[in-house]
Amino acid sequence: MEQQKLPNVTIAIVLAILSFICCCFSAGAGAILLSGIALYLTKKDEGLYKLNPENYSNYSTLKTAKIVAIIGLVIGVISLIWTIFSILQMGGWDEYMEKVQEMMEQWQ
């Protein structure tokens, strides 16, 4: 019997890489979302692999996707915590929004 590829590996690795990239741009929320989806897909494919390991050939890519997704998740959580901490250090959300408004007025 010819070996198949696990169905969600490609999308899982793409989402994991995007989560790793997004952790710098979306205060961690985008990274957490994308890595969560990637981890869900890898868990689903791991279940398929455990049922019939001899039928699938790209399990090592699945493990790579899982590792990158975990790294993206951890960095995303750290980034989100850091963003919340920074806003609280500025005096809360209202103070933060006032400072943003002042900066926007300077550029107009």
DRENDRENRO-774330 format. One record per residue (C-alpha): residue number from 1; residue in three letters; x, y, z. Coordinates in pm, 1 decimal. Layout:
   logu   kolke         c1         c2         c3
    NUM     ALA          X          Y          Z
...
***
This chain:
   logu   kolke         c1         c2         c3
      1     MET        0.0        0.0        0.0
      2     GLU      127.8      343.5      -94.1
      3     GLN      188.7      589.8      187.2
      4     GLN      -26.8      900.2      201.1
      5     LYS       41.5     1241.7      341.6
      6     LEU     -142.8     1359.6      650.9
      7     PRO     -421.9     1592.8      534.1
      8     ASN     -368.0     1901.1      754.2
      9     VAL       11.4     1921.1      776.8
     10     THR       60.5     2188.6      512.0
     11     ILE     -200.9     2426.1      650.0
     12     ALA      -80.8     2360.1     1006.2
     13     ILE      277.8     2454.4      923.0
     14     VAL      164.9     2765.3      733.1
     15     LEU      -49.8     2874.5     1028.8
     16     ALA      232.3     2800.1     1271.8
     17     ILE      477.6     3012.6     1073.2
     18     LEU      222.7     3293.5     1042.1
     19     SER      160.4     3281.3     1417.0
     20     PHE      533.8     3313.0     1474.3
     21     ILE      541.4     3620.7     1248.5
     22     CYS      218.5     3773.2     1387.0
     23     CYS      338.5     3775.7     1745.5
     24     CYS      525.7     4097.3     1671.0
     25     PHE      238.7     4282.2     1503.2
     26     SER      -88.0     4208.5     1681.8
     27     ALA        3.8     4232.0     2051.1
     28     GLY        1.5     3853.2     2063.7
     29     ALA     -367.9     3801.0     1988.1
     30     GLY     -315.0     3699.6     1624.7
     31     ALA      -33.9     3464.9     1718.1
     32     ILE     -243.5     3298.7     1985.9
     33     LEU     -534.2     3249.9     1746.2
     34     LEU     -327.5     3113.1     1457.2
     35     SER     -112.6     2886.1     1672.5
     36     GLY     -423.8     2755.4     1847.1
     37     ILE     -572.4     2655.4     1513.3
     38     ALA     -241.5     2499.7     1406.4
     39     LEU     -220.0     2299.6     1729.7
     40     TYR     -577.4     2177.9     1682.2
     41     LEU     -494.4     2059.0     1329.4
     42     THR     -173.7     1886.8     1440.5
     43     LYS     -358.6     1709.4     1721.3
     44     LYS     -619.2     1591.4     1472.6
     45     ASP     -351.3     1456.4     1236.6
     46     GLU     -160.8     1293.7     1522.9
     47     GLY     -474.4     1096.5     1597.7
     48     LEU     -488.6      977.8     1237.7
     49     TYR     -121.5      885.4     1244.8
     50     LYS     -154.8      686.4     1568.5
     51     LEU     -435.0      478.0     1419.3
     52     ASN     -227.3      371.0     1115.4
     53     PRO      134.6      491.8     1133.2
     54     GLU      242.2      280.8      836.6
     55     ASN       -0.4      466.4      605.2
     56     TYR      149.8      814.6      642.7
     57     SER      484.3      954.2      537.3
     58     ASN      505.9     1313.7      661.6
     59     TYR      489.5     1275.2     1039.8
     60     SER      819.6     1460.1     1088.2
     61     THR      671.2     1767.3      918.2
     62     LEU      375.1     1741.5     1153.4
     63     LYS      609.4     1742.8     1453.4
     64     THR      784.4     2050.2     1312.3
     65     ALA      451.3     2228.9     1268.8
     66     LYS      358.6     2145.0     1626.8
     67     ILE      688.2     2278.7     1764.0
     68     VAL      663.6     2603.4     1566.3
     69     ALA      300.5     2646.2     1675.8
     70     ILE      397.0     2599.3     2040.9
     71     ILE      676.1     2855.6     2003.9
     72     GLY      434.3     3098.3     1836.8
     73     LEU      181.1     3041.6     2115.3
     74     VAL      434.8     3104.2     2391.5
     75     ILE      571.0     3418.5     2227.3
     76     GLY      215.8     3538.4     2157.4
     77     VAL      115.2     3493.9     2521.6
     78     ILE      430.1     3673.3     2638.9
     79     SER      362.5     3955.1     2391.9
     80     LEU        1.6     3986.8     2507.5
     81     ILE      105.2     3994.9     2873.3
     82     TRP      370.2     4256.3     2794.3
     83     THR      115.4     4472.0     2609.8
     84     ILE     -130.5     4454.9     2898.0
     85     PHE      147.2     4534.4     3144.9
     86     SER      259.5     4833.7     2936.1
     87     ILE      -93.8     4973.9     2915.2
     88     LEU     -138.0     4935.7     3288.9
     89     GLN      195.2     5110.2     3350.2
     90     MET       74.5     5409.2     3146.4
     91     GLY     -224.9     5449.6     3374.4
     92     GLY     -480.8     5220.5     3218.8
     93     TRP     -673.9     5207.7     2895.0
     94     ASP     -816.0     5562.0     2913.4
     95     GLU     -473.7     5717.6     2965.5
     96     TYR     -332.3     5506.2     2685.2
     97     MET     -606.7     5617.9     2445.7
     98     GLU     -547.3     5984.1     2537.7
     99     LYS     -177.5     5946.5     2454.6
    100     VAL     -263.9     5780.5     2124.8
    101     GLN     -504.7     6064.1     2046.5
    102     GLU     -234.1     6323.3     2125.2
    103     MET        6.8     6148.3     1891.1
    104     MET     -254.0     6134.2     1616.4
    105     GLU     -319.0     6506.9     1650.9
    106     GLN       52.4     6582.0     1618.2
    107     TRP       64.0     6406.6     1280.7
    108     GLN     -237.7     6590.4     1136.8
***
